[in-house]
Amino acid sequence: PMTLAQIFEPPIPSVAPTPWIETWITGSGMPGAAAALGLGVLAWIILSKADKRPHAWAALATGALLSAAVFITARAVVTQRETLRKHARDFIDAAVTADAPTLRQLLHPDARVRTRFGSATSRDQIITLSERAAGYITAHDVREVRVDPRGAQVARTQVRLSLDGGQLPRVSWWALDWQKPTPDAPWVVTGIEPIWIQGFENPIGNAP
């Protein structure tokens, strides 16, 4: 019989918190933009009630300008976390649909996979595994991507994935190790391994 840990998701190892400036300004920009506009509206209400209309409109205009500035800044700046989050989604989409060209672009030539279902020690072997598995998958959904930067050229992403198709596990968490071989090179996946797979106590198995 399966244990509760095999059925229900256990706590997944946490990643480093996103810096506040990225959360509020250089990420999506929405929290910072909304906060700036909200403060402007609040100041307008307070000053209007105090019968200080010119100051009220000036405060509202300042809040609106700050909100626009934050939003424009967020659109102009692409952070490391945003880049890796998109790459992780693109990689999972390519892996479950056997999109070989995209996999070749996102995989390091010596990338490795470690699972109890099969292992691989090169990009070509990983693509072969993807092609074998794709026929069993009818639908997939990347539910969550967590990014753990570990340096300017090294990072890890944690991906929560759900699958439909035959007897495949419904939900799983995967770790993708990323690297930039040189400072100007694109990010590529160097390692893939499961963190948790529904229904399996040891998802890595005896893989080396």
Buried (B, 14 or more C-beta within 10 A) or exposed (E): EEEEEBEEEEEBEEBEEBBEEBBBBBBBBEBBBBBBBEBBBEBBEEBBEEEEEEBBEBBBEBBBEBBEBBBEBBEEEEBBBBBBBEBBBBBBEBBBBBBBEBBBBBBBEEBBBBBBBBBBEBBBBBBBBBEEBBEEBEEBEBEEBBBBBEEEBBBBBBBBBBBEBEEBBEBBBBBBBBBBEEEEEEBBBBBBBBBBBBBBEEBBBEBE
